[in-house]
Structures are given as C-alpha cells and as structure tokens.
Amino acid sequence: MHGNVRRSVLGRVKRAGYIIVWYLYDHAPVHIHIYRDGRMVCKWAINLKVAIEGQMSKKLLRIIDQLEIEGCFDELKKQHHN
C-alpha cells in the first residue's frame, strides 16, 4: 500500500459462481482476489499469469481471460504504473 492509504474496492464482478475483486492500492504484484461460496479460491497475479495464493482451474482461467479481453482490469493495471 502507499503510505497510510487504505485499500478500497476498485472493481468487483461475478461470473459462473465466482466473485472476482480487485483493490485500489493493494500490494504488488498486480493481482485479483477470487472467491466462491464465501471462501477465497485464489489470488491471481494478472500481469505474471500466476497464482500467488491458492489454485486456478481451467474454467477459472477462461473466465479471467475473458474479463481481461473486456478490459475489466485496465484501471488496476494503470494504478500500479503510477
């Protein structure tokens, strides 16, 4: 995080039973949090294409790829370049 800035939700989307959340001023690497049934499934580093916590299924990878195509993570990526 940057100094005393508290992280806040930058984006949230629900797809196929998964809730995908990304935060403003979260720690590096640039990542998203993925939940299912109220439990965290994975933290996914979107630029590195690697799980930094938990595991990704092929189905979930397809969902994340589609969200990237739709531009859902564009603001998150910009925030980490400033």
C-alpha positions in Angstrom: 0.0 0.0 0.0 1.0 3.6 -0.4 1.7 5.2 3.0 -1.5 5.5 5.1 -3.9 5.0 2.1 -6.3 2.2 2.9 -7.2 -0.1 0.1 -10.7 0.1 -1.3 -12.6 -1.9 -3.9 -11.7 -0.8 -7.4 -13.7 -3.4 -9.1 -16.0 -6.4 -8.5 -17.6 -8.8 -10.9 -19.5 -12.1 -10.5 -19.1 -14.8 -13.2 -20.1 -18.5 -13.1 -20.5 -18.5 -9.3 -17.1 -16.8 -8.7 -16.7 -13.3 -7.2 -13.6 -11.5 -8.5 -12.5 -8.4 -6.6 -9.6 -6.1 -7.1 -8.5 -3.3 -4.9 -7.0 0.2 -5.2 -3.6 0.4 -3.6 -3.2 -3.3 -2.8 0.3 -4.7 -2.6 2.3 -5.8 -5.6 2.3 -7.8 -7.8 -0.9 -6.5 -9.5 -3.5 -9.2 -8.6 -7.1 -10.0 -8.2 -8.9 -11.9 -5.4 -11.2 -14.7 -6.4 -13.9 -16.1 -4.1 -16.5 -18.9 -4.4 -19.1 -19.7 -1.7 -17.6 -17.0 0.6 -14.1 -18.6 0.5 -11.1 -17.3 -1.2 -10.1 -19.6 -4.1 -7.1 -17.8 -5.4 -5.1 -14.6 -5.6 -4.1 -14.3 -9.3 -1.2 -12.0 -10.5 -2.7 -10.8 -13.7 0.5 -9.5 -15.3 2.5 -12.5 -14.3 -0.3 -15.0 -15.1 0.5 -17.0 -11.9 -1.4 -17.9 -8.7 0.2 -16.2 -5.7 -2.1 -18.0 -3.3 -4.5 -20.9 -4.0 -5.0 -22.5 -7.3 -6.7 -21.8 -10.7 -8.9 -24.2 -12.6 -9.0 -24.2 -16.4 -12.6 -22.9 -16.2 -11.5 -20.0 -14.0 -8.6 -19.2 -16.3 -11.0 -18.9 -19.2 -13.2 -16.5 -17.1 -10.2 -14.4 -16.2 -9.0 -14.3 -19.8 -12.5 -13.1 -20.9 -12.5 -10.4 -18.2 -9.1 -9.2 -19.5 -10.4 -9.1 -23.0 -13.4 -7.0 -21.8 -11.0 -4.6 -20.1 -12.1 -5.2 -16.6 -8.6 -4.9 -15.2 -7.4 -1.9 -17.2 -7.8 0.6 -14.3 -6.0 -1.8 -11.9 -3.0 -2.1 -14.3 -2.9 1.7 -14.7 -3.0 2.3 -10.9 0.1 0.2 -10.5 2.1 2.1 -13.2 1.8 5.4 -11.4 
